[in-house]
Amino acid sequence: MIDCIAGYHLNPWTCGIAKFNQILARQLDLPVVGILELPATSRRRPLLSLKLSEFEPEHVHLLDDWAAHRVGQYEVFLHAVDGTPVEHRLIANAAKVFCGNRELHANLEGLRPDIIELFCPGTILTPHRVQPTDLEVFTFGMAHKIRVEYYRKLRDLLEATRQSYKIFVSTALHEGTSFDESFIVRFEELQELFSGRVYFMGYLSDTAVYNHLMDATFLAAFFEKGLRANNTTVNAAMECGCAVLTNLDEYSPVGYDHLQTVLDINQCEQLPSVDTLSRIGQAAREIAHGRYGWDSLVAQLKPVALA
């Protein structure tokens, strides 16, 4: 009898098999453990739920060695197979073998006539229908730059309106960064902070971002020190005529003024009316397309760079 689900990638935000493993473990009331955390001396009898092609080469060898010392002491659920010798040994040494589709079963039954054909149900972890609300806040930025302290102030401002609201969170990733554990913790903090009114939208295309900005009451964008003129996130929102709630300091763009073209959360005692936000959004559009638009940048750069 298995006593845990063992997977390679454990982050359900970035790996479909990790999501599958998490839900399966919950259904079976078993823990999820990392395959690399299973020493040869472990007394656990895991169900290895995996796709070996996702493994780093050195980890393939570790698993191969582990399985050789645990013949008949583990079970395996295969999501894909490339026909490698390591996979064949992993299958041969397992007490039971499950596979996720009919093609896998047909390809592997020669190795294991007792292989069990199964499937993978849907893996939507948060099947929540988004409900209409009075206010809609959109926020997006890099995964490692969620400033929770400013969102606490945002929550207080939203609660003070006594209107219903929701917050859509999109994100982008710098090259070399990922949805690591720290980001997940931060997002869960936001979920708790706003009592479940936060919806994580993942990485959105330009078209999706544009439509969110057109529908949002305002964009919330907070920075470690303050807004800068080279922040394309805020400038894109302003070009769309979307009011922006941000944090300003002495180095923020000239002309980005509280209650005129943007909202400075450090100066906000209450959120403006929808009409005022619309006026601010229109003023934002004018300055973003004018002083901080592409035509202005090219006009200043071209005579120098192409001289």
N, C-alpha and C positions, 0 to 999 in steps of 0.2 A: 504493500500500500504506500503510495507516495505521501510525503509529508511537507512538500514545498514545491513551488513553481520556480524554476531557475532560468533566468534569461541573461542575455549578453548586454544589450542596451536596456537601461532601466527607466529612462525618461519618457513617460507617455506623451509628452508635448511634442517630441521630435521623432518618435519611432512607433510605427503601427504595431509591431510585434510586442513592444513594451506595453502598449495600451491593451492589447489582447491578453497578455499575461496578467496585467493588473486586474482586469475584469474577471478573468477565469479564476484567479486566486481568491477574489472576493466571493465568487459564486461557490467555491469549494471550501471556503473558510480556511485557507492556507496562506502562509506568508510567501512573499516574493523575495528571492535572494539572487545575488549576482553569481553567475557561473564561475567567475574567477575567485569567488569567496568560498568555493567548495574544495577544501583540501582533500587529499586522498584518504586521510584518516577520518573524515567526517562520517558520522553515523546517519546522516540524513539520506533519505531515499527520494531524490528529486525527480520531477518531470522536467526534462530539458526541453524548453520550447524555444526553437531557434531557427535561424537561417545562417549556415556556416559562412556564406559569402560575405556577411557583414563583419566577420571577425578580422582583427589585425593578424598578420601571419604568425607572430609569436604566440598569440593567444590560441590559435588553432592548434599549435603544438602542445600547449599546456592542457587543452581539453582532451586531445588525443592521448596524452600520457595519463591524465586523470581517469579516462574511461577504461584504459587498459588495466588499471588497478582496481576497477569497480565492476568487473564483468557480472552481469545479472543483477546489479544493485541500483540500477536507475532505469527510467523510462524516457522516451524521447517523442516529442511532437515536432514533426518536420514541416516547415512552411515553404521550403524550396530546397532543391538538391541539384548539385552540378556534377555528380558522379565521381567525386574525388575519392582516392583511397582512404583518406581520413573519414569521410562520410560513411564509406562502406564498413569501416571498422566500428564506427560509432553505432551503426545500425546492427551489426552482428553482435556486439557486446551488450546491447540493451535487453532488459527483461521483456519489455513491450515496446512496440513502435506504432505510433499514430502518424497519419499524414493528413494534410489539409484539403486535398482535392483528388478527384478521380485520376487525373493524369499522373500525379505522383504515385498513387497506388499501382497503376499499371506499370510504371517504370521500376518500381521497387519490389514488387511481389516476387520477382525472381530471386532477390536476395533474402527476403523475409516473407515466405508464404502466409505467415500469420499476421502480416501488417494490417492495421485497422484503418479503414478510410473514414475520415471525419470531415469537418468543414470549419469555417471561422465565421461566427455571427458578426453583425455590425458592431462597431466599437465607438459609438458616440458616447462620450463620458458625461456630457452635460446636455441632455435633450430638453432644453428650455425654450419655449416659445417666447420671443421678444414681444412684450406688450406695449401698446401706445402709451406715451407719457406726455406731460405738459412740456417738460424740458428734456433736451437731448444733448449730451456733452460728448464730444469726440476728442480723444487724445492719442497721439502716436509719437514715437521716437525710438531711440535705441533701447534694446532690451536691458542694458545695464545702467540706464539713466532714469529710472523711475524714482522721483523725489517724493517719497511718502509723506514727508512733513508738510509739503504744500497741498497735498490731496486732503489732509486733515482740515486745513483751512477751507478748501473747496467744499468739503462735506458740510461744514458749518454754514457756509454761505447758501448752499442748496437747501439745506434743512430749514433755514430761516425763511425761505420763500413760501413754505408750506404747499409747494406744488410737487406733483409727482415727477420723477426724473429717472434717467438711466445714463450709463456711461459706457461708451464703446472704446475699447483699448485695442489699437493696432500696434504693430511694432516692426522695426527693421533691424537688421544685424550688420554691424561692422564686419569687414573681412577678418576672419580668424576668431570671431566670437560666436557664442552659441546660446541656446536657451538652457543655461545651466541651472543648478539648484538654487543659486542666489536669486535669479530672476523669478523662478517659480515661487519662492518664499515671498518675494515682494508682491507678486500678483495676488497671492493668497491673502496677504495683508490688505490689499485694496478690496478684495472681495469681502473680507470681514469688516473693513472700515465703512463700506457703503452698503452693508447688510444684503449682499447678493445682487445689488443693482448693476454690477459691472459685468460686461460681456467681452470676453477676449476674442478678437477677430483674427489673430494671427498676422501673417505677412500679406498685405493687400496690394493689389495692382494699382497703378495710377488711376484707372477708371473707377475702381472701388473707392479709393481715397477721395477722389473728386466728388463722388456722389454722397459720401458721408459728410463731407464739408458743406455741400449744398443743403443738406438736410439738418445739420447740427444747429442748435441754438448758439453754441460757441465752441471753439477749440480751447482745450487746456494744455498748455505747454510750459513746463517748468525746468529751470536750469540751475546748475550748481552756483553760479555767480549771478547771471542775468542774461537776458536776451541779447544776442549779437546780430549784426547786420548780415552775416553770412550763414544764418540758420535758414535753410531752405524749407524746413517744415512750416515755420511760422509764415514766411513770405508766400508760400503756396496757398496757405489758408486765407491770407489777406487778399491775394489776387482773386480768390473766389468770392470775396465779399463776406467772409466768415469772421465774426468778431473773435478776438483772441484774448484769453485770460492767461497772463504770463507774469514773470517777475522782472522788473526793470532795475537798472543801476546806472551809474555815471557813464558806462561804456555802451549802453544800449543805443540803437539807431536814433539819430536825430530825427525828430518828427513823429516818433512813436511815443505818444503822450497819453497818459491815463485819462480815460473817459472821452478822449478825442479820436484817437486811431486804434488804441488798444485798451485793455484793462490790466492794471497792475495789482496783483493779488495782495501785495503788501500795503496798498492804499485802499483796498476795497473793504468797506464796512458792510455793504449789502450789494447784492447783484442788481444791476439796472433792469428796468422793464424790457420786455421784448422789443418795443418800439425803439428804445434807446440803443439796444444791442444792434438793431437793424441799421440805425444811423451810424453807429461806430463801424459796422461792417462795410458800409458804403464808403466812408472816409478811408478805411483801411485799403479798400480796393483801389482808390484813386492814388494813394501814396505808393502802394506796392507796384502798380503798373507805371507810375510816373517816376518818382525819385529813385525807387529801388527795383525798377523793371529792367528787362533785357536791353531795351533801346538805350536806356541811360548808361548801363554798364558798357555796352559796345561803344557808345559815343565818347566815353572817357578813356577806354582802353585802346581803341583802334589807333588814334593819332600817335600814341606812344609806342605801342607794341609793333605796329606795322610801319613806323617811320623809317 
